[in-house]
Amino acid sequence: MACCTPATFSFTNAASSTIDYGPGLLAQYGSQPRVFVLYRDADTGEYVVASWFTRIEFTGSAVEVDHGGPQSGLVVIG
């Protein structure tokens, strides 16, 4: 299960993101990964944790994130 450095995937001005959850991620983070989304605040340059408008779905072969509109930030799997 999760034991290692989190995998980080960046996105820019995207309304949604899809991350292929292949054998490498499956071996490292298991069949029920913890997924966090951080959005970049354009005014401060800092990252803030996703709020209620973000939908995260794990399909078994992909992590799908609906950002609720164009956003920039990071998807972190750990």
Protein Blocks (a to p, Z undefined) as FASTA:
>chain_A
ZZbdcdddddehiabdcddddfklmmmnojbdcdddddddfknopacdddfklccddehj
accddehiacddddddZZ
